[in-house]
């Protein structure tokens, strides 16, 4: 198997989530995300305002 064919096969087995993580890796700076909670980070990734009031469960 050629190196190119091996890389192609590996990419075909990659899940969409892993592809997204690989794509986004190293793109954020600590200044942008430092001190944010997981919920705030997820809201930001979903395009929501993390500072907006959220309903209490």
Secondary structure, 3 states (H helix, E strand, C coil): CCHHHHHHHHHHHCCHHHHHHHHHCCCCCHHHHCCCCHHHHHHHHCCCCCCCCCCCC
